Amino acid sequence: MRYLLYGDPDNHKLRAVLEKALDKDSSLEVLPMASFARSYKKKAAGAFVWLDATGLGEDRILGLGARLGEIAYCAWGVADRGGEIGDPGALFFSGASDYLGPKVLKSAVAPERLRSALVFAGLAAPSKASEGAPKAFPGWASLAVDEDVRVRFCYAALAGQKGLLESIGEKRLNRLREDFASFLEPWSAEYGGIVWIRETQGSLLLFPPEDQGTNPVLAAFRLLLDRALVGYEVFHLETPLAFHFAFHSGTTMWRPPGSTGTVVSDDVNFIFHLGMKTGSEGTILVSQEGAASIPPSLADLFVPQASFEGHRILGSRRFLD
């Protein structure tokens, strides 16, 4: 893979951090930012381009990213050693595939981080489970009733329902809730999950305990990015639509969907409370137990929140326009 870094050629620390994360088949070329306008069309095709945020400002970064977005088979990210980007979420809304913040750049960038960014950008396929990986999840139909199983929980809901009630009315909102729950069924299935329990305000989804080439947090993030398009094309709404997600990892007694009325599980109670009582429009919350599901390419977008019911919580910085 070819990587380009537009920035100060004398910034040897940033170059060294990125080079240490490259695999043996990758290369990094450093170009001065002043050469961007005359070189990016020729250089960026088929490459992952890093923009050094030093001294540029968010508006210029977004402008450069927009130009890179017009190049075929090109993806871009931002290296922000000085913490100059106030809203990293806005970068992703504008097409970025990764953001390397001060914390990770002052320590080390793991090779898996760059790999994750390539997968996010569609320039690489997800890694397949290796021989030493955990045994593949057997599938929901293979679980025994009343068996204790370890899963990843996801509470998913339409956000801003009070505003939706005022703008579209109670009847349309009730239909929208049902449509959203139905939408989640094929959406979760694509990532190995199921809609397990439907409630009026939101749904509880289950995903296998380990990634098998899929990642539900990344899937939720992509859905947030596409929410305007999804709201218009899928739900036929001109009213802005937003979602709210909460993730947790734990155990539960297994019962098939529709037969969960007697399920007893502290983790099930917790994820419902986390999803229904905390968070805000356009956010993703992840318990410390579920933090391993946060893709490395999104790690800098999650920051510690106040503890909730004895669990440490990470929350996305911002996913609103």
N, C-alpha and C positions, 0 to 999 in steps of 0.2 A: 504494500500500500504506500502511495506517495502522500506525504504530509507537507504542507507549506505553512510557514509562520511569517505573517506580515507584522513587522515591528522593528525595534531597534536591533540591528545586527550585533551591537556591542553588549546586548543583554544576555551575557553568557549563562547566567543562572537559570533563566527561563528556558533557554535552549537545552541546557544540560538536563533539566528536569524532564522535558519532553523526550529527549533522546534516550534516556534510561528506560522509558516505558515502551519503546518501539520493539517489535519483534525483529527477528533476523532478516525477514523479507521486506522490511519497510525502510523508508528513507525520509529524512527531514531536510527541507531547503528553507533557509531563512532569507527573506527579502525585505528591504526597507519599505516602510509604509508609503513613502513618497513615490515608489514605483508601482503602486497598486493599479492606478488607472490605466497604465500602458501595458501591464503584464498579466493582469488577472484572467483575461479572456483566453490567453494562450496557456497559462500555467495551471489554471484551476480545474480544467476538465479532467475527471477521473481522480481527483485528489480530495483529501480532507484538509480544509484551510483553517488555521488558527489565526484569529485576530488578537493581537496584543492590545488590551484596553488602555494601556498607560497613556494618559494625556489626551485621549480621543473624545471621551464623553459618550453618553448613551445614544444620542441622536445620530452621531456620525457612525457609530458601530452598527446601528440598525440600517443606515443607508448603505454601508458597505455590504452588510449581510444580504440586503435586497438584491444587490447587483450579483452577488455570488449565487443567489437562488435562481438566477436566470441561466446559469451554466449547467449543461447536462452532466449527470453523474458527478456532481460536486456537492459536498456537504461542508458545513462550516460550524465552528465553535468559537468561544471567547476564552482567552486566558487573562484572568484578572488578578494578578499578583497583589495589586495594591487595594483591592476592594472598592474600585471606583464605580462599579455598576450597582445602582441602588435597587433595581428591580430585575433580577436575573430571569424571572418568569416571563417578562416581556420579550426576552431574546428568543425563547422557545415559540412564543406566539408569532414571532416574525420569521421563523424557519430555522433557528439554530438547532443543532443536534447535541450540543454539550456546552457546559459552562464549568470551567475550572476556576474555583474561587481561591482566595488567599490561603485558607487552611490547607488544602490539598497541594497547592503549588509550593508552599513553604516546607512541606514534608517530602512527599513522593507521590507520583502518579503511578498507580498500579497498571500493568499491561491490560488487565481485565477492564479497566476503565476506558481505555481507548477502544478496545474490542466492543464494549457495550455501546459506545457512541456510534461506531460503524453499523452495528445492528439496528440501532434506533434510526439511523439515516437511510437504511436500506442498502448500504454498500457491502454488507456481509450477512451471511445467514446465521441464525442462532446456533450456538454450539450444541451438538448432540451429546446425550448422556454418555460418559465414558464407562469403561469396564468397572472402574472402582466407584462409580456413582451409586447413590442409594437405589434400592430396587424400585422399579417403575411402579407408579400407583396402579392398583389393579382395576380401577374403574368403580363408579358409584354402584352399579348394578351387582358388583361382586362382594360388596360389604354385607356382613351379617347383621340382621336386626338386633339392636341393643348392644352391638359391639362398640367398645370405646375406640374412637379413631382420632388421630391427630390431623388437623386440617388448618387451612388459612381461611379466616372469616373475612367477609367484605360486606359492610352495610352500604347500600347504594340508594340514594333518594334524589328526587327533584328538589333543588334548592329554591329558596324564595317563594314558597307556596302561598304565603299570605299575599304577596304582590300579585301572583298569578290568579288568586281568587278574585281580587279586585279587578283585574284586567280581562279575564276570560270567563268569569262566573263559576259557580259551584258545579253545575252539570258538566261543563267542559273540563274542569279541573279533575273531577272524578274519573272521567274518561281518559284523560291524559295520564293519570296515575296508573290505570290499568294498562294503557298502551306502553308506558315506560317499563312496567314489570314484564310485559310480554317481549319488549325489545331486549331486555337483559338476558333472556333465555338463550337465544343464539349467540349473543355477544359473549356471555360467560362461557358457553360451550366451546367457542373458538379457542379459549385459553384453558380448557380442561375443567371448567367449573359448572355449577348448577345453581339455579334459583331455588333455594331451600325453603324459605319461609317468606310469605308475602304479608305485609302489614299495610295499613292505609297510608302511612307516611313514607314508607320505604320498604326495601326488600333485603333479606339476608342471603348472601351468596356464599357458597363453599367452593374452595379451590384445593387441589392436591397440596400436601405439605411441602413439596419441593418443586422447583422449576423443572419442567421437562421440555425445555426449548420455548417456554412461554413465561410471561411474567404479568400477573394481574395488576400490579401497581403501575407498570408501564402502560398497560392497556387502559387503565382509568385515566392516566395522564393524557393519552392520545385522545380519549373521548372528550376530555375537558377542552383540549385545543380545538376540536372539531365541533364544539357544542352549537355554534351558530348554524353551521351547515346541517347538522343532525336535527336541530329544532325545526328548521325550515323544510328539509327534504323528507325526513322520517315522520315528524309529528305535525307537519303542515301549519306551523306557528310562525307568525311574523313577530310575535312578542319574544324578546330575548329569553333564551332558555339556559339554565345553569344546573349543575349537578353537585352533589356532595358525597364523598366517599370516606369510609373509615375502615382500616384494616387491623387485624389482630391474628395471632397464631396461638392455637391452643387445642384442647380436646373436647369432644362431645360424644354422647351416646348417639349412635347412628339410627335414624329412622328415615325412610324414604319421604320425599316431599308429599305433603298432604296428610302425613301420619305423625306429625311432630308435636302434637298437643301435650304429650306427657314427657317430653324431653327435659331432663334436668342437667344443667351444666353451668358452672360459674362463668366459663368463658363465653357461652351464649348470652347470658345475662349482661356481661360486661360489654360485648360488642354492640348490643342493642342500646345500652346506655350511652356508650361513646358516640354512636352514630346519631342518636336522637337528641342528646342533651348538649353536645359540644360541637365545635366547628362552625363554619360559616359558608356562605355561598361561594362556590367555585374552589373548594379546598379538598385536600386529601390529608387525613389524619392517620398515623400509623403508631401502634403501640410499640414499646421497646421489644416485646416478644416477636413482633412481626417485622422488625426493622431490616432483617436480612433480605426482605423482598424488595427493598428500595434499590432500583438499578444504580450502579455506580455513576452513570452519566447524569443522574438526577439528585445525587446525594447532597450537593451544595444548596439545593432548593428546599431542603427540609431542616428546620431548626427546632430546638427543644421548646415545648409548651409546658404549661402548668401540669403537674401530675393529676391524674384523674382516677379515683377509686383505687389508689395504691399503685397505679401503673404509670411509668414514665411515658410521655407522649411526644412524638415528633409531628410537626405540622408543616405543610407546604407554605412557602412564603406568601405567594399570591398567584392566582390563576384567573384574574379578571382583566378585561381590557382596560 
